[in-house]
Amino acid sequence: MLFVIGDNDSRCPLGQALAYVDRLADRGADHDVYRYTTGHGSNAIDEEVRQLKVVLDFFAREVPGLRPL
């Protein structure tokens, strides 16, 4: 599972998101976390590009048979 978490997200509060991450870690479940400093989304193009790269890299690594472009 991949978590893309905004540190100042009012819709999905950081504490709740990290509690979910901690529970997965406690169970030994595979997961990745990418945190960024803004809220529920970012209006900065460079951050949007970073997030898309994180997602695409995760898919390329975790989805069998998927090849990066």
C-alpha positions as CSV (number, residue, x, y, z in Angstrom):
1,M,0.0,0.0,0.0
2,L,1.2,3.5,-0.8
3,F,0.3,6.5,1.4
4,V,0.7,10.0,0.0
5,I,0.1,12.1,3.0
6,G,-0.1,15.9,3.4
7,D,1.3,17.0,6.7
8,N,-1.4,19.7,7.0
9,D,-4.4,17.9,5.6
10,S,-7.6,18.8,7.2
11,R,-9.7,16.1,5.4
12,C,-7.4,13.2,6.2
13,P,-5.5,14.4,9.4
14,L,-1.9,13.4,9.7
15,G,-2.3,11.6,13.0
16,Q,-5.1,9.4,11.6
17,A,-3.1,8.6,8.5
18,L,0.0,7.8,10.5
19,A,-2.0,5.6,12.9
20,Y,-3.1,3.5,9.9
21,V,0.6,3.3,8.7
22,D,1.7,2.2,12.2
23,R,-1.0,-0.5,12.3
24,L,0.3,-1.9,9.0
25,A,3.9,-1.7,10.3
26,D,2.8,-3.6,13.4
27,R,1.4,-6.4,11.2
28,G,4.5,-6.5,9.0
29,A,2.5,-5.4,6.0
30,D,4.4,-3.9,3.1
31,H,3.8,-0.2,2.7
32,D,5.5,3.0,1.5
33,V,4.9,6.5,2.8
34,Y,5.4,9.8,0.9
35,R,4.8,12.9,3.0
36,Y,4.6,16.5,1.7
37,T,4.2,19.7,3.6
38,T,0.9,21.1,2.3
39,G,-2.7,20.0,2.9
40,H,-5.1,17.7,1.1
41,G,-3.5,18.5,-2.2
42,S,-0.8,20.6,-3.7
43,N,-1.1,23.5,-6.1
44,A,2.6,23.5,-6.8
45,I,3.4,21.8,-10.1
46,D,6.8,20.5,-9.0
47,E,5.1,18.8,-6.0
48,E,2.4,17.3,-8.2
49,V,5.2,15.9,-10.5
50,R,7.0,14.4,-7.5
51,Q,3.8,12.8,-6.3
52,L,3.1,11.3,-9.7
53,K,6.7,9.9,-9.9
54,V,6.2,8.3,-6.4
55,V,3.0,6.7,-7.6
56,L,4.4,5.5,-10.9
57,D,7.6,4.1,-9.2
58,F,5.5,2.3,-6.7
59,F,3.3,0.7,-9.4
60,A,6.4,-0.3,-11.5
61,R,7.9,-1.9,-8.4
62,E,4.8,-3.6,-7.0
63,V,2.5,-4.5,-9.9
64,P,3.7,-7.7,-11.6
65,G,4.2,-7.4,-15.4
66,L,4.0,-3.6,-15.4
67,R,6.8,-2.0,-17.2
68,P,7.9,1.6,-16.7
69,L,7.4,3.9,-19.8
